[in-house]
Structure formats: structure tokens, C-alpha cells
Amino acid sequence: MTSLADLVALGERMGYAGEELREFVSHEQAREREERHEGRERMARKEEMDRMARKEEMDRMARKEEMDRMARKEEIKRKKEEMEQHT
């Protein structure tokens, strides 16, 4: 963020004075505000995408755990049935 004094000095070096200088400073301040706003929006979008990716990974892991649990349950059931057939 450029300080007000720096913007005024820059405008003066560029040949602005009076109302033109005020307009230049005002325009530059607005531009910097917009850049900061866009940066915050980009960061918020990135954070949301990261959050969604973490949620998807957790959901994937939960589905895998459930499938593994079901497979173990089926394996136990199958072994039980085999044992019952041999007795």
C-alpha cells in the first residue's frame, strides 16, 4: 500500500498539481483498494477450494473405510459358513 505522501510526491513528479493531483491521488487510492479487494477475494476462493478438497478427501476416506469394513464383514461371514459346512 502506497502512503498518501508517496502518492502526492509521485503525482507531483509526474507534473500534476491542484485538482489534477487530487484526482490522480484519488484514482490511485481507489485502484489500490480494488487490488486489495481482489486479492482478498482470490484468497477466499483459494481457501474455499482447499476446504472443498479436504472435505472430498475425507469423504473418499470414509467411503473406503466403509467398503473395507463391509469386505471384512463378508470375509468373516464366508469363513463362518465354511466352518459350518465342515462340521
CNS distance restraints for C-alpha pairs under 8 A (distance, minus, plus):
assign (resid   1 and name CA) (resid  32 and name CA) 6.90 0.50 0.50
assign (resid   2 and name CA) (resid   6 and name CA) 6.23 0.50 0.50
assign (resid   2 and name CA) (resid   7 and name CA) 6.57 0.50 0.50
assign (resid   3 and name CA) (resid   7 and name CA) 6.31 0.50 0.50
assign (resid   4 and name CA) (resid   8 and name CA) 6.16 0.50 0.50
assign (resid   4 and name CA) (resid  25 and name CA) 7.53 0.50 0.50
assign (resid   5 and name CA) (resid   9 and name CA) 6.09 0.50 0.50
assign (resid   6 and name CA) (resid  10 and name CA) 6.02 0.50 0.50
assign (resid   7 and name CA) (resid  11 and name CA) 6.03 0.50 0.50
assign (resid   7 and name CA) (resid  25 and name CA) 5.85 0.50 0.50
assign (resid   7 and name CA) (resid  28 and name CA) 7.56 0.50 0.50
assign (resid   8 and name CA) (resid  12 and name CA) 6.10 0.50 0.50
assign (resid   8 and name CA) (resid  21 and name CA) 7.07 0.50 0.50
assign (resid   8 and name CA) (resid  25 and name CA) 6.38 0.50 0.50
assign (resid   9 and name CA) (resid  13 and name CA) 6.18 0.50 0.50
assign (resid  10 and name CA) (resid  14 and name CA) 6.26 0.50 0.50
assign (resid  11 and name CA) (resid  15 and name CA) 6.44 0.50 0.50
assign (resid  11 and name CA) (resid  16 and name CA) 5.33 0.50 0.50
assign (resid  11 and name CA) (resid  17 and name CA) 7.66 0.50 0.50
assign (resid  11 and name CA) (resid  21 and name CA) 5.92 0.50 0.50
assign (resid  11 and name CA) (resid  24 and name CA) 6.63 0.50 0.50
assign (resid  11 and name CA) (resid  25 and name CA) 7.12 0.50 0.50
assign (resid  12 and name CA) (resid  16 and name CA) 5.01 0.50 0.50
assign (resid  12 and name CA) (resid  17 and name CA) 6.31 0.50 0.50
assign (resid  12 and name CA) (resid  21 and name CA) 7.04 0.50 0.50
assign (resid  16 and name CA) (resid  20 and name CA) 5.58 0.50 0.50
assign (resid  16 and name CA) (resid  21 and name CA) 4.72 0.50 0.50
assign (resid  16 and name CA) (resid  24 and name CA) 7.72 0.50 0.50
assign (resid  17 and name CA) (resid  21 and name CA) 4.66 0.50 0.50
assign (resid  17 and name CA) (resid  22 and name CA) 7.73 0.50 0.50
assign (resid  18 and name CA) (resid  22 and name CA) 6.46 0.50 0.50
assign (resid  19 and name CA) (resid  23 and name CA) 6.12 0.50 0.50
assign (resid  20 and name CA) (resid  24 and name CA) 6.05 0.50 0.50
assign (resid  21 and name CA) (resid  25 and name CA) 6.14 0.50 0.50
assign (resid  22 and name CA) (resid  26 and name CA) 5.99 0.50 0.50
assign (resid  23 and name CA) (resid  27 and name CA) 5.91 0.50 0.50
assign (resid  24 and name CA) (resid  28 and name CA) 6.11 0.50 0.50
assign (resid  25 and name CA) (resid  29 and name CA) 6.07 0.50 0.50
assign (resid  26 and name CA) (resid  30 and name CA) 6.17 0.50 0.50
assign (resid  27 and name CA) (resid  31 and name CA) 6.11 0.50 0.50
assign (resid  28 and name CA) (resid  32 and name CA) 6.13 0.50 0.50
assign (resid  29 and name CA) (resid  33 and name CA) 6.14 0.50 0.50
assign (resid  30 and name CA) (resid  34 and name CA) 6.15 0.50 0.50
assign (resid  31 and name CA) (resid  35 and name CA) 6.20 0.50 0.50
assign (resid  32 and name CA) (resid  36 and name CA) 6.19 0.50 0.50
assign (resid  33 and name CA) (resid  37 and name CA) 6.10 0.50 0.50
assign (resid  34 and name CA) (resid  38 and name CA) 6.07 0.50 0.50
assign (resid  35 and name CA) (resid  39 and name CA) 6.10 0.50 0.50
assign (resid  36 and name CA) (resid  40 and name CA) 6.21 0.50 0.50
assign (resid  37 and name CA) (resid  41 and name CA) 6.23 0.50 0.50
assign (resid  38 and name CA) (resid  42 and name CA) 6.12 0.50 0.50
assign (resid  39 and name CA) (resid  43 and name CA) 6.18 0.50 0.50
assign (resid  40 and name CA) (resid  44 and name CA) 6.11 0.50 0.50
assign (resid  41 and name CA) (resid  45 and name CA) 6.16 0.50 0.50
assign (resid  42 and name CA) (resid  46 and name CA) 6.13 0.50 0.50
assign (resid  43 and name CA) (resid  47 and name CA) 6.07 0.50 0.50
assign (resid  44 and name CA) (resid  48 and name CA) 6.12 0.50 0.50
assign (resid  45 and name CA) (resid  49 and name CA) 6.13 0.50 0.50
assign (resid  46 and name CA) (resid  50 and name CA) 6.09 0.50 0.50
assign (resid  47 and name CA) (resid  51 and name CA) 6.06 0.50 0.50
assign (resid  48 and name CA) (resid  52 and name CA) 6.12 0.50 0.50
assign (resid  49 and name CA) (resid  53 and name CA) 6.11 0.50 0.50
assign (resid  50 and name CA) (resid  54 and name CA) 6.19 0.50 0.50
assign (resid  51 and name CA) (resid  55 and name CA) 6.20 0.50 0.50
assign (resid  52 and name CA) (resid  56 and name CA) 6.09 0.50 0.50
assign (resid  53 and name CA) (resid  57 and name CA) 6.16 0.50 0.50
assign (resid  54 and name CA) (resid  58 and name CA) 6.17 0.50 0.50
assign (resid  55 and name CA) (resid  59 and name CA) 6.08 0.50 0.50
assign (resid  56 and name CA) (resid  60 and name CA) 6.05 0.50 0.50
assign (resid  57 and name CA) (resid  61 and name CA) 6.13 0.50 0.50
assign (resid  58 and name CA) (resid  62 and name CA) 6.11 0.50 0.50
assign (resid  59 and name CA) (resid  63 and name CA) 6.18 0.50 0.50
assign (resid  60 and name CA) (resid  64 and name CA) 6.20 0.50 0.50
assign (resid  61 and name CA) (resid  65 and name CA) 6.11 0.50 0.50
assign (resid  62 and name CA) (resid  66 and name CA) 6.15 0.50 0.50
assign (resid  63 and name CA) (resid  67 and name CA) 6.14 0.50 0.50
assign (resid  64 and name CA) (resid  68 and name CA) 6.06 0.50 0.50
assign (resid  65 and name CA) (resid  69 and name CA) 6.03 0.50 0.50
assign (resid  66 and name CA) (resid  70 and name CA) 6.13 0.50 0.50
assign (resid  67 and name CA) (resid  71 and name CA) 6.10 0.50 0.50
assign (resid  68 and name CA) (resid  72 and name CA) 6.17 0.50 0.50
assign (resid  69 and name CA) (resid  73 and name CA) 6.17 0.50 0.50
assign (resid  70 and name CA) (resid  74 and name CA) 6.15 0.50 0.50
assign (resid  71 and name CA) (resid  75 and name CA) 6.11 0.50 0.50
assign (resid  72 and name CA) (resid  76 and name CA) 6.16 0.50 0.50
assign (resid  73 and name CA) (resid  77 and name CA) 6.18 0.50 0.50
assign (resid  74 and name CA) (resid  78 and name CA) 6.04 0.50 0.50
assign (resid  75 and name CA) (resid  79 and name CA) 6.15 0.50 0.50
assign (resid  76 and name CA) (resid  80 and name CA) 6.09 0.50 0.50
assign (resid  77 and name CA) (resid  81 and name CA) 6.24 0.50 0.50
assign (resid  78 and name CA) (resid  82 and name CA) 6.23 0.50 0.50
assign (resid  79 and name CA) (resid  83 and name CA) 6.17 0.50 0.50
assign (resid  80 and name CA) (resid  84 and name CA) 6.19 0.50 0.50
assign (resid  81 and name CA) (resid  85 and name CA) 6.20 0.50 0.50
assign (resid  82 and name CA) (resid  86 and name CA) 6.44 0.50 0.50
assign (resid  83 and name CA) (resid  87 and name CA) 6.51 0.50 0.50
